[in-house]
Amino acid sequence: MFGRRIVAFLPVRFSRRSAHSYVHGTSLHPLLYETIGARFHAAVEAAPDRTLYVFDHQNVRKTYAEAYADARRLACVMVELGLRPGDRVGIWGPNNYEWVTCHMASAIAGLVQVNINPSYQSEELRFALQKVGVRCLITPRAHKRSDYLRTLHDVIPELATAKHGSGNVRCRGLPDLQHIVLFGEEKEARGVWRYEELMGGIGSSSEHRLKEIEEGVRADDPVNIQYTSGTTGNSKAAMLTHHGLLNNAHFQGLRSRYDHGRHIICIPCPLFHCFGSVCGVLNALSHRQTAVFPDAGFNPLRTLEVVAAERCTSLYGTPTMFIDMLAHLDEIRERGLSVASLNAGYISGAPCPVALCDRLVNELGMRNLTVMYGATEMSPVATMSRLDQPSAERIRNVGYVMDHVELAVVDEEGQVVPRGTAGELLARGYCIMRGYYEDEERTRAELTPDRWYHTGDAASIAEDGAVSIVGRTKDMIIRGGENIYPTEIEQFLFKIDGVADAHVIGVPDDRMGEAVCAWIRLREGVTTLTPETIKDACRAKITHYKVPKYVLIKQEADFPLTATGKVKKSELRLISMKELGMVHVHSQFN
């Protein structure tokens, strides 16, 4: 599958043919060379009274000046706690104002924020803290079914005998962890600092020390560590810089024309993921726009209600999130609410079915819908639609290479293939991560010596430079020697009237090696579609070996999802094998 582990150690080679699958994002705009803190300060100077954040569920509305003052106050707290530039600060929780305040405070103070998945349980939390040596953890008391304080007691048993009113931590299993800061309503917890009390007790001396620290923070310094493993595998800690994150956000905004006019951006995506924190917060900040967060977690109905109330102009989401929002659109309209203010948005995070994009343009009015492709390791966006394309063309691929970024498509030998030929997509440029934290082996496996990043995605580049993703190289199904990309079948299944969602995987087959299996969710009220009618529709339109051998009709709750709304295909495969009685089926691909 494109020799990913082989070509990682080979230089990318160009054939003698002229039409290489190589593109470079030339630009009329130079890269920024400033820190996130400096960019924030410049925005405050230009538009102090403009609204930066709206957290509807917290009833919080902050101007640029107010949010900057809060971020500096928290940065001073971090200085007083003894944190020094380069130390890691963990933020563990859902979308809250405290999250973005920590995000900016860490950047101002030269610290490295570690984004921790809010759904992590004790073993995952222990790994996340230990892996990168987190020195300070900021977290809420609880959120819905997640009792963060109880989980902390599971990970740090020493908290049970710690003092009240002190967050100094001494944990044998986590020797680097020194402080826990808790926000929310809890007042009697042992071994934690109270966020609200710390924010109210800052003196002038800490502000003086913070200014000295700021002078030493550089654009090329790491500012963020994000755990990344997609939907399979053990987490890797990607180190991202001010330069990479800020420029990526800035150029997204330029391509979306956020540098012109006023834009109110609704962001139901999780902040711990790049989609929320970079495409959302940093993008809005760099262009002095407004970021609106409807709820602590994703709530499709509440998202549409907030779009209507705040008159949002842009809406972000993954395909699964948008499918769920569309399911509530009739209810919103029946209540007399209008989402007519919407005219744009970003869709990313998973393959984007053309039929779904058509519905977003036609039913939600998102005529300037933008399809993006990227990965955490790329800070995160590598390709993006251009608004000068007609919308009908724009939604049929993942757009064009971002400014100042290089892309190439290679074969199994590391040879750059001709235009229009599928292969593994590689990326290089300012946005590529520093590497994985203290993990040279994995870094070398993903980054070539000349800094090409192996995405693991199978892609092709058209004559005009448009990039199409045909699937994950590891998701490719090999049936009787034929290579099948699930995305292609999923795109077709979405066109069948009555299909709300579709995901395709390979399952073992003792004769063909692998067989195609499709998970289908029907639109509400649809009763005419069955596994056989869906197979018949496929037989009439696609090659026989791509027709699913198995079609499983599922409910929304049956699909295992990551916290960012991606379907866990590895789990789909395991569940399918169990349901189909394949636990003991063997094939050459097992």
N, C-alpha and C positions, 0 to 999 in steps of 0.2 A: 504494500500500500504506500507507494511513493518513497519507500526506503528512508523513512524519517530518521531512524537512528543511524543510518549510514551517512546520509548527506549532511547531517549535523556537523560532521568533522571534515567535510570536503568543501573546497571553494565552489561558489556558484559559477557555472561555466556557460558561456553563450555560444550557440551554434553559429555557423556561417550564414544562416538564413537571416534576412533583414527584419522580418516581422516577428520579433521576439515577444514573448509574454512578459514584458517588463514595462513598467510605467513609473514616472517620477512626477510628484505633485509640484510643478512650477507655480510660482506665486508672485503677485504684485505686492504682497504684504510681507514685511520681514518678520522673523520670529521675535517674540518679546524676550527680553532678558531681564527679568525682575522676579522677586519672590511673591508668593501669594499675599503675604502681609503688605508689601508695598503696593500691590494692585488694589487691595482692599482700601488702603489709605487714600489712594488716588481717586477711587470711586466716591469715598466719603467727601473729599474735597470738592468734587464736581457736583454731587447730588445728595447732600446730607439728609434732606427731608423726604426723599423718595422712599417708598416702601421696598425693603429688600425681602423680608420673610413674612409669610402668613402661615401659622400653624393653627388650622381651624379647630382641631380637637382640643387644643390647649387654650384657645381664645387668646392667642399671642399674635401681635402685629408689631413688627419692628422696622424702623427706618434704618437707612444705612448708618447714620450717626449712632443710633442707639445700639445696633448690633455690633458695631465696631468697638464701642465703649465696653460692652459686656465681654467681648472677646479679649480685649486688653486686660480687663479685670481678672478674667480667668487665667490669662497668661501670667499675670503677677502672682496669682495663687500658686501656680506651678513653680514659679521661681522660688517663692517662700517655702515650698515643700522640699526644696533642695534639688529639683530636677535641673539637669544641665543639657545644653544642646546635644542632640543625638540620642538622648534617652527615649525610650519607647513608652507612649501613653496609650493604653487600651480604652476604647469606647465600646461598650457592650449594651445594646438596647435598640429599640425601634426608632421610628422617625419622631424626634422631639427637638424642640428648640435647643435644649442642652447639647444635643448631638452636634449641631452645626456650630454652636459656640465653642465646643471642644475642638472641632475641626480647624477653626480659624485661630484659636488660641495657641494650639500646638504649632501651627505654621509661623505665627508671630514670634514665638519663643524659641524657634529652632529645634523643636522636638519632632519626633516621628510618631504620628498617630497610627495606631493599629486598629483596623476595622474588624470587629468581632461579630459574627453572625448572631443576631438576637435570639435565634431558635436553638443555639448550642446548649447542650446539656453538660453534665459535670465532666465527663471524660474529654469531650471536645473543647470545653473551656480550659481545662488543665493543659491540653496540648497547645492551644493558641497562646496562652500566657507563657508557657515554658519555652516554646520554640524560639521566640524572639526576645526573651528576657524582658517582659513588660515590667516597668517599675511603678507605674501608677495606673489604676483601673478606675474608670468613671462609669457608673451604671445606675439605673433606676432601681427602686425597691422591687417592683414587679410590673408585669404587663400581661393582662388577660390570664392565660393559663401558665405563663412563665413566672415562677417565683425565683427571681434572681438572687435574693438574699439567701434563700434556702440552698440554692445550688452552690453559692459561695461557701456556705458552711460545709457542704459535702466535699468541696475541693480543698478548703482551708479549715480543718477541724480546730485549729488554734483560736479561731474567732469565738468559740464558745466560752473561753476563759479570758478574752481580751477585755480591755478597759472600755467603759462607756466614754464617748466624746473624743476618742482618739483613733485616727485611722492608720497609725503606724503598725505595719504588719510584719510579723515574723513567722514565716512559714517554711518548715523544713523541706517540703517538696517543691517550693517555688522561691528559691533564695534571692532572686532578683526583685521580687515584688515587695515594695516598701510602703505603698499607700493605697487605700481604697476610699473612693469618694462616692457617696450615695446621694442621689437626689430623689425628690418625691415626698411622700407624707410620713415616712418612717422617722421616728424621733428617738427611739430607745435602743437602736441596734448597737451591738458591741463591735469594737475594732474598726469602725468606719468614721470618716470625716463627713460632716453634713455639708453638702454642696452650698446650700443657701447661707449657712453661717460663714463658710470660707469666703464667699463672694462679698459678704458685708464687712469683712475685717481687714481690708487691704490698706497698707500705709504708703506714704510717698516714697520711702526708701526702696520698696520693691519696684515701683514704676521707674525709678532711676536706674536700677540694675537691669530692668527689662530693656531700656533704651540702649544700654551698653551691649547687651546680648544681640539685639536686633542688628546692630552695625556689623556683626560678624556672620550673619546668616546669608548664604549665597544661593543663587538660583539653581545651581547644580547639586545642592544638598538633597539627600532623601528627606521626604516630608510625610510619606504615607507607606504603610505596609498593608497589602490586601492579600488575604488568603484566597487562593484560587485552585480549583480542581475541576471546574466545570461540573458535570453531573456524575463523574466517576473518579475513583482514585483518591489518594491521600492528599491533604492540603499542602500547597506550596506557598511560601511567603514572598510575594513579589514586592521588590523595593522600587518605589516610584518617586520622582523628584519634583520640586517646584516647577522646573523648566518644562518637564514633560507634561504634567497635569495641566498647568496653566495654559500653555500653548495649545494643547489639544482642545481644551474647553473653548479657548478664544477663537480658534479657527472653525470649530463647529458653529459658533455664533455668527461668524462672518458669512459662512455658507447659508445659514438660515436667515440672514439679513436682520439679525438682532441688533446690529449697529445702527439701524434706522428705525425711528418711531418707538412706540411703547409696546412692550410685550409682557403679558401676564401668563406665566408658565405653570401649569398644573403638573405636579410631580408626585404621583402615587407610588413610584418605584422606591425600593428600600435605599436608605442613605448608606448603609454599609457596603453597597455595591457601587461600582463606578457610574452606573446609569443615573443614580440619584445624586451622588456627591460631586461628580465631575460634569456630566452632561447637564445636570440640573443646577446645582448650587454654583459651581465655579463658572459655568457658562453664563448664568444670569448675572453674577457679580462682575465678570469681566466686561459686560456690555451694559451694566447699570440697569438691569431689568428686575422684575419681581418674581420670586419663587414661592409658589403656593403648595402647601402640603395638606391634603384633605384629612388624613387620619394617621394614627401611629403605624398601622399596618394597612395592607390593601383591602379596601372595601369598595366594590364597583359601584354600588348605588350611591354611597356617600361621595365618591369621586365626582359623579355627574351632578350631584346636588351642589357641590362646591364650585364646579365649573360654572354652573348657572348663577350662583350667588356672587362670585367674584368676577364674573364676565371674563373668564380666562380665554386667551387667544391661542394657546398651544397646550397640547396634552401629550404626555409621554406614557409609554407602556410596552410590555412584551406582547407577542401575539395572544397568549393565553389571557392576559389582563384585558386586552381590547375585546376579545370574544365575550368575556364576562360583562364588560360594560355595555356592549351592544344588546345583551340579553335584558338589560334594564331600561333601554331607551324608550320603549313604549310607555312604561310606567312613569317615567319622568315627564313625558309629553302629556299624558293623561292628567297629571297633577298641575298642568299649566306652567311648568318650568321650561326654560329655553336654553339650549346650548348653542344658539346661533352665533355667539361671539367667537366660537372656534373657527380657525381657518388654517391651522398648522399643527404639527406634532412630530414626534420621533417614535419610530417603531424599531425595536432591536431586541437582542437577547436570545433569539432563537430564529430558525428559518421563518421567513415572513411570507405566508401564502398570498399569491396574487389576488385570489378571490376575496380574502379578508381585507386586503388593502383597498380593493374596489369598494367594499362596503363602508370603510372608514371615510373615503372620499365622498361617496354618494349619500350616506345616511348621517354621518356626523359633520359633513361639510368641511372636512380637513383637506382642502384642495392643495395646500402646500405641505402635504404629508411627506416626510423624509424618512427613507430607509437607511439605516446605519449598520455597519458591520465592524466588529472589533473584538478585543479581548482585554482582560485586565492588564496583561503584560504589555499592551500597546497604549496604555494610559487614557482611554481604551480604544478610541475610534481610528480605524485605518481607511475606511471608505465611507462615502456618504453621498446621497443624491444631490443633484444640482437643481435649484429651483427654476433654471432656464429651460429645463426639460418639460415637455407636456406631461401632466400627471399620469396619463395612460402608459407612457414609456417609463416614467420615473419609478413606478412600483414593481417593475418586472426584473429588477436586478438590485444589487446592493450599492449601486452608485459608482463613483469615481474616486481615485486615490486622493487622500487628504493632502493639503498643501505641505510641502517640505518632507513628504514621506515617499519611500520607494517600495514598490511591490514587484515580485517576480513569481512565476509559476514554474516549478521544476518537476522532472520525472524521477524515476527510481535512482538514476545515476547522478542526480544533481544538475542535470542539463536543463537549461531554460528552454521550454517547449515553444512551438509556434503559436501565434494568436489563435484563440478559439479551441485550443486543446486543454483538456483537464489535467491537472496535476496538483501537487501540494503548493499552497500559497505561502510565500515567505515575505517578511516585511523588515524594513530597516529605516532608521531615522531618529530624530530627537525624542520621539515618544516611547521608544523601546525601554523597558525596565532596566535598572542597573543589573539585576540578576535576582536569584532567589536567596533569601537571607541565610547566610552560612550553609549553603548547599551547593558546593562547586560541581558535584556530579550532575545534579539536575540542571544547573545553569548551562553546563557544557552540552548537555543533551538537547537543550532548546535553542541555544545561541551559538552560531558558528563563530570562529575566531574573527571574522570580519563583520560581526554584529548583525547577521541575518537571523531573524527570529522565525522559528518553525511554528506555524499556527496550528498544524495538524488538520487543517481544513482543505478539502478538495475544491478547487476553483478553476475558472477559466476567465481569460481577459479577451474581450471582443476587439474588433478592429478599431472601434472608436474609443477604446480604453475602459468601457464599462465592465465592471467585475460581477461575475455571478458565482455564488457559492452552491456547489452541487451536493455537499454533505461533509460530514466528518470522515476523515480517512479511516478512523477506527470504527465508524458506524457502517461503513460500506458492507453490503451483503454480497457474498460470493456464492452464487447458485449455479452449480454445475459448470463452473469456470467462467460464468458471466458476472461482470461487476455491476452491481445495482446500487444506486444512491437513493436512500430513503426519501430525500427531499423531493425528488422528481415525482415519486408516487404520491406523496403527501399533497403536492400542489394539485395533482389531478383529483384526488379524493375530495379536496375542498370545493371543487367545481360541481360536485354532485348535489343537486337540490335537496336540502334537508340535513346535510352534514354540517355540524357546528365546529367540530375539531377532529383532527386525524393525526396519528403518529404511527410510523412504520419502523419495524425492527426486524432483525433476522433471528430465526430460531433454528436449532439443530434439525437436520434431516439426514437420516441414515443413508439415503440414496444420493441426494443432490448436494450434500454438505450443509447447506442452509436453505431455509424456506422463508418466504416473505409473510410476515404477520402484521396485520393492521388493527390498531385500536381506534374505534370510531365513537364519537359522542354525537348524538343526534340533536337537532334543534328541538326546542320544547314543542310538544304536540305532534311531532312527526311519528307516524305509525306504519307507514308504507315501506320503509326501508328495512331490509333484512340482510344478513350476511350474503345470501345468494344473489339478491338483486344488486348489491354493491359489487360483487364479483362480476356479474353480467355487464354492469356499466363499465367496468375496467376492461373486460375482454373486447368490448366494442371499440375501445379507443387507444389502448396501450399494448405494447408487445407482450406476448403470452407469458414470458418468463418473469415479467414484472407484476403480473396479476397476483394479488395476495392469495396464498393457499389457505390462510386462516384470517377470518374477520371476526373480531370480538367487539360486540356492542357494549359500551360502558357508560356509566354515569359520571358526572363531573368529579364527584368525590373519589372515584376509583383511580384517578391519575395521580401517581406519586410526583410531588413537585418539590423543587428546591425553594429556599426562602425568596429567591428572585423570580419565581414563577416559571422556571424551566422544568419541563418534564424530564424525570430521571429515566433515561432510556435503558440504563443497566438494570434498573428495577423492573421496568416493563418486560424485559427479556426473561428475568427470573420468574415473575408472576405468570407470564404466558406459558413458560415451560411447565410450571406446576399445574396450571389449569388444563393444559393440553396433554398432560400425562407424559411429559418429556424429560422428567428428572433424570432418568437413566438412559436417555437416547444419546448415542455417541456419534460424532462425525469428525472428519479430519480437522475441523475448525474449533473443536471444543478446547 
